[in-house]
Structures are given as C-alpha cells and as structure tokens.
Amino acid sequence: MEKTMVRQAVPLQPMEDDSGADIHLQPVEDPTPEQEEDELEEEKEGYKEDCEEQEEQEEDEHAEVYEEEEEQVEEQLDEDKKEDKEQEEEEEP
C-alpha cells in the first residue's frame, strides 16, 4: 500500500493589520493650510446658518404666544365692556 501525503487546507485571512484597518487603503494626505481655512469657514457658515434658523424658530414661537395672549386680552376687554354696559343699564331705570 502506498502512502500519500494529504495537505491540510488553511483558511484564507483578510489582509488586515493588527488594528483591523484595511492595509489596501490609500494614506490620507495632510490638508494644506488653505484647505484647513476653507473647512473652518464652511463650518462657521454652517454654524451661523443653524443659529439663524434657530433664532427664526424662536421668534416664530414667541410671536405665536404673543398673538394668543393678545387675543385673550382683547376677549377679556370685550367681556369687561359688556359687563360694564349691563351694569349701567341696570342702574339707569
């Protein structure tokens, strides 16, 4: 009987380094100072826009509350005027 050699299969491993990062990715170049300034300006503009939107929303909310309060005050004044007229009519006869 002849003896044959059997090779054991080794599972393939992904090509990664110890940290788990894919070693096939291209290294990122450091941004130039101009690129950094541009990024900062974009962030500032985005922040300003967010602040302006928030201010507008708050103003709208305050305006709605003010309008509701104004309506309530007007209704109360109308009721008070009616009551005053009724009292005057009762006192006159």
ChimeraX attribute file (.defattr): number of C-alpha atoms within 10 A of each C-alpha:
attribute: neighborCount
match mode: 1-to-1
recipient: residues
	/A:1	3
	/A:2	4
	/A:3	5
	/A:4	6
	/A:5	6
	/A:6	6
	/A:7	6
	/A:8	6
	/A:9	6
	/A:10	6
	/A:11	6
	/A:12	6
	/A:13	6
	/A:14	9
	/A:15	11
	/A:16	11
	/A:17	9
	/A:18	8
	/A:19	7
	/A:20	9
	/A:21	10
	/A:22	12
	/A:23	13
	/A:24	8
	/A:25	7
	/A:26	7
	/A:27	7
	/A:28	6
	/A:29	6
	/A:30	8
	/A:31	10
	/A:32	9
	/A:33	9
	/A:34	9
	/A:35	11
	/A:36	12
	/A:37	12
	/A:38	12
	/A:39	13
	/A:40	12
	/A:41	12
	/A:42	12
	/A:43	12
	/A:44	12
	/A:45	12
	/A:46	12
	/A:47	12
	/A:48	12
	/A:49	12
	/A:50	12
	/A:51	12
	/A:52	12
	/A:53	12
	/A:54	12
	/A:55	12
	/A:56	12
	/A:57	12
	/A:58	12
	/A:59	12
	/A:60	12
	/A:61	12
	/A:62	12
	/A:63	12
	/A:64	12
	/A:65	12
	/A:66	12
	/A:67	12
	/A:68	12
	/A:69	12
	/A:70	12
	/A:71	12
	/A:72	12
	/A:73	12
	/A:74	12
	/A:75	12
	/A:76	12
	/A:77	12
	/A:78	12
	/A:79	12
	/A:80	12
	/A:81	12
	/A:82	12
	/A:83	12
	/A:84	12
	/A:85	12
	/A:86	11
	/A:87	11
	/A:88	11
	/A:89	10
	/A:90	9
	/A:91	8
	/A:92	6
	/A:93	5
